[in-house]
Amino acid sequence: MADNEKIYHNLKSKTIGLKSAVELLEKCPPEKKDKVIRLMREAAQDIIMLLTELEAKPKS
């Protein structure tokens, strides 16, 4: 898989995962919300890293 393709694939996976976590967060018991939010923050940070990688690539 080419580098850009891998980044796009990872972006899709992370954004889908984040969407799923939001749906879970709405329904999860209060004692589990902190864990779900922590996982969501990690996914969001990964998304930011992937977007930064894309921005750093030469424009063609």
Secondary structure, DSSP 4 states (H G I P E B T S, - for coil): --HHHHHHHHHHHHHHHHHHHHHHHHHS-HHHHHHHHHHHHHHHHHHHHHHHHHHHSPP-
